[in-house]
Every structure is written in C-alpha cells, then in structure tokens.
C-alpha cells in the first residue's frame, strides 16, 4: 500500500517537532470529486483565484492545509497589511478594496470612542504606522468566508480545510488528478480536474508535477541583475517568521517561561529594538549622517488602539509582533527532508517565544529598568494554543521558470526614470512595493525603491505543464524581485488574474502557452479583469468604481491613448484634443502613417504624430481647412456627429456611432472618448 508523509504545520509542537510528521496510508480507493479547477492553497492568491474562477462559471475545489483561509493576512498572522500609498483609491483591485472596507465596517459597527472609529472614512483600528489598515486576523477570516459563501451556496465552490495535496497524476503534460489527504482524519480524496492553480505558500505542486523550478538566489549570469550574486545559492531564501499577538495590561505580570534556545539567540544579538523605544519616539543617524525619527515600536503593527474604541469593547491595546528579531534567518524550509523542516519550524517558534521573553524581561524600558511583564500573549486572536500564528509568515517560495522572468531592472527607480516601471502590454495586474528582502544582513539589491509596476501574463506561464498556473509567490520572479511582488494586494491581484486565465484556457479548450500567445484570448482575460475592477496599469485619478475605469485602462493598455510617462494621471475630465483623436483613430483603424504634408500651417512635420494627423485628414477623420487642422483644439461632439455621415469613414467596420445627447458644440472629455473607443476594440 502507498504511504505519504506530511507535516501538520498548524499543530506543530515546538518541543516535539517530530510528532507533527504524520504518515498516511491509502486504504481502498479514494473518493473522487470532479471539478473544472483545483486550487491548492487557500491563501491570499488562492482565495482571489476562487472568486474570479467561480465568477467565470467554473466549478472549483479549494484546498487549504490550515483551518483558516486568507494566508498571510490571517493564518500567517500579518494582519497589518503591507500595501502602497494609492491602495485606498486606485492602487488595488475592487474586490481587495471591498475586503478592506468590510473589515472596517466590522469595527465601525462596534462603535468608536466619541464616534471616532465609527465615522472615520479610512479607519485603521490599530493606528499603526506600517500600514493603512491593521485588524485582528479572525475578522478577515470571517469576511473572506462571507465573500465566498454565494459560490458555495450555488454549488460552484467546495472548500477543503485542513487538507494537503500529496500527489499529482499527469497525462499528456496535463494534471488530471490532485490527490489530497485530510490531516485530521487521514481520509484521501482525488480531485479529478481540468485545470490546476498552485496557490500554496511554498510552491508545493511544482516538485509534485516534476517541473523545473527555481528557489533561493539566482546567479548574475542567470538573471543579468546588477545585484544578483556571482554564484547561485538555492539556500539563500528569505527569512520566515512566526508572528504573535500581545496586549499591554498596565500593572500586571504575564511573563512566560524561558523558551529553549533563548540564551543562544540572545548571545548572538538576535533580540534588539534596533534603536526604537517601546512607547516613545526616538532617533538615529542614517548612513548619510542625517538624523532619522523613529516612531514607537509598540505602534509599528498595532492591531487595536484602545483609544479608538469604547473601553468595554477593547480595554487594552493589542499589537502583532513581526520584527527583525523574530525572523528566522538562514534556515530554509523549502527543500529539506521533513525531519529537518519540522526542526527548523520548531526553531522559528522558539525564536518568537524567545523574543517575547526578552520583551518581558530584558529590553530597556523607556523610563529605565528592564522588561515589560505587562505584555500578555493572546493565543485566542491567532486561534492557536501556543499563541503563535497557525503557519509561519512565508516571504519566498519555489518559483516557476516562466516565458519571461521579471528582473530587477524591470521595476527599480534606478532603471526606470519615468513615472512607471517597464511597460507590459500583456499586463494582468499592478503592484507597488520596494524590494524588501529579509535575509542576510547586507542583502545585495535589498531596499531599492521601485516604480509602480505591472504583473505581466508572461511571468505566470511556463511550458512544462499545460494546465497549471501559479497564484502566489511562485510566479516567475527572481530572489530579488520577489521582494517587491510578495505582498498582500499584489498576491491578491495575481490570484484574480490566474482565475480568469484558467477560465479562458478551459473556454477555448487549449493550454496556457497557446492561450497567452493568442492575442484575442489575452485581450479577453484583460477585459474580464477590467470589468471586475482590477487595474492593469497605473492611474492615480480613476478608481475601479469610477465611470470609464475599464475603458480608460483598456484604450491605454492597447496604445490608443498612450500613457504619459511623466506622471500617473489619465485626466478623465480634461478635453480630448484633435491630435489625440488622430492618434487613437488611425491606430484603431490600422491606417498607415502618411508623410505627405496635408496640414503644413499648424502641424510641424517633424512632430512624431504628424503622420497620424496626415492619415486622419486623408481618410476623412479630420477636416483641414486651408491646411489648418488645429491639432491642439478640443474635439467636439459635432466633429464626431459629422463622421457618422461620412461615407469614407463608415466603410470601416469597427466604426460605431458616438452616443451622446450633449449639444454639438460641447467638447468631449477623455473619459467619454475612452468609453467610445473601447466599444470599438
């Protein structure tokens, strides 16, 4: 009989890590469950993929090895979200923004102190300084469950918690069966699927499928990155962390016993405030000698600020501790055997408990003396017996070998002088975060600022397994660029893209490579994402909820209304110029640029767009009176109405009437023009 070994990470006992290695034996034939799509991993990307796949009409099975959906924002304890400065408006997908708003509504309903928390439009329950939104992880679990419930009710979604994928069966380079085991019962079941998404935290399906993959740091020769090391190091993987949650109970003593390995960690200098103070501001000198103000450690990832709420609801401040001091360094859990992996996970737990012990006993207090025994561990908030997160916070995974790898120069400020990172016409989402690498003390490439970047479809597509897409940290990034792509809203966007991508592959009865290379299929995926409120390129003045959002994104993405690389504005309420009209229409109708000078009085023929203007005049799209075309004048409703009766223009099959009841002399806004243009794509 066949046996499988699995680590039950959620129930790992740090003092007896070997007991978490479970052995399961198949007895009889596993239950077979048919589905269109199997998603392995119920983290941030997996949940988002389930939403878009179900929205597309697929029957989905979602597998998650812990008891909570949500990944890094729930089971991994990092509920002070790592985001970008535009996340509240234009910097995230509509469903991600809705998740955040529903979390806020939960706290608004609790009632604020003097009405403060109830009515603040962008309330942060914790008033933390690392994030715009911090909350108790179990609240996000509740909201995610509510988001998925309609799909469960209509039979499109089945969720299997506390279950792990242990084997894949492939035929003709396609995954046919995902064999899973329930960790609590040992029951096996097979997912008979047409497509598979790997949204696991460590890219677990890649080795199960026998795929080529990358892990750790690639060499400079492999990636061409300026800060990549000369030699590859597969063990140089970002630190993992076990966050924990404490509340501050003034005047009380809640010291924990000294955990194993504490003295060793302390001798190594692992525990430190890095110049910060607990409740007071402080300062330190930066590398260039300037004084930098440091905000209080306590407020860094505080989840609940009691000052926001009625004291009967939250009598104490509550903070999540995810700090350099509880990052376990140089202990790779991606590749080792299960015994070593369990041992390293246990060491990570002891490190976090050691940091708590240090905080309670040895850190220098703001007012003198040592230790804050007032810190009480809150196991209930993370839903665990030991008070640590159900699963470690994972920053780096196995990664596919994609059609095109995202490298350092694609997104850094140093390599991209404009407002945006490298342009990707195959974009399936957006992101923005610096290259944040937790690892060796001086990680080459770490800390670099990035420009607002995109998520190209090419980094999700590999050529080995025809029906498998990644939807987490296992996309085609490098060790360096993973540091910018691994955060909450970006992983959510990757998941949404993977769900719609899978639906299009199944609709066309094709494979992922052919689907990607088919322009119409890629455009359908992009349209689906835009219609769902997922931005594919960066604008700071058009939110996913705004009229014309999808149209503006689409016409800009396909180049009909080219973006200005000097800023992030679309300028939806500005007027369209006749120059912009000429560019858009000649590109839309595939008219050849003409060098003949047809408007020499007000168009400089050295202007790069003069060929478009000449083509527009010749085709009847633009009128030129005495060789004047007035390229910088606003386009009017009358201009478009006249086109509708022009026989030369009406021969173009794509041309559609401009539906507008405004007076003919009215100028046309860029938003209106984008909506009209998009209807003809």
Buried (B, 14 or more C-beta within 10 A) or exposed (E): EEEBEBBBBBBBBBEEBEEBBBEBEBEEEBEEBEBBBBBBBBBBBBBBBBBBBBBBEBBBBBBBBBBBBBBBBBBBBBBBBBBBEBBBBBBBBBBBBBBBBBBBEBBBEBBBBEEEBBEBEEBBBBBBBBBBBBBBBBBBBBBBBEBBEEBBEEEBBBBBBBBBBBBBBBEEEBBBBBBBBBBEEBBBBBBBBBBBBBBBBBBBBBBBBEBEBBBBBBBBEBBBBBBBBEEBBBEBBBBBBBBBBBBBBEEEEBBBEBBBBBEEBBEEEBBEBEEBBBBEEBEEEEEEEEEEEBBBBBBBBBBBBBEBBBEEBBEBBBBBBBBBBBBBBEBBBBBBEBEBBBBBBBBBBBBBBBBBBBBBBEBEEBEEEEBBBBBBBBEEBBBBEBBBBBBBBBBBBBBBBBBBBBBBBBBBEEBBEEBBBBBBBBBBBBBBBBBBBBBBEEBBBBEBEBBBBBBBBBBBBBBBBBBBBBBBBBBBBBBBBBBBBBBBBBBBBBBBBBBBBBBBBBBBEBBBBEBBEBEEBBBBBBBBBBEBBBBBBBBBBBBBEBEBBBBBBBBBBBBBBBBBEEBBBBBBEBBBBBBBBBBBBBBBBEBEBBEEEBBEEBBEBEEEBBBBBBBBBBBBBBBBEEEBBBBEBBBBBEBBEBBEEBEEBEEBEEBEEBEBEEEEEBBBBBBBBBBBBBEBB
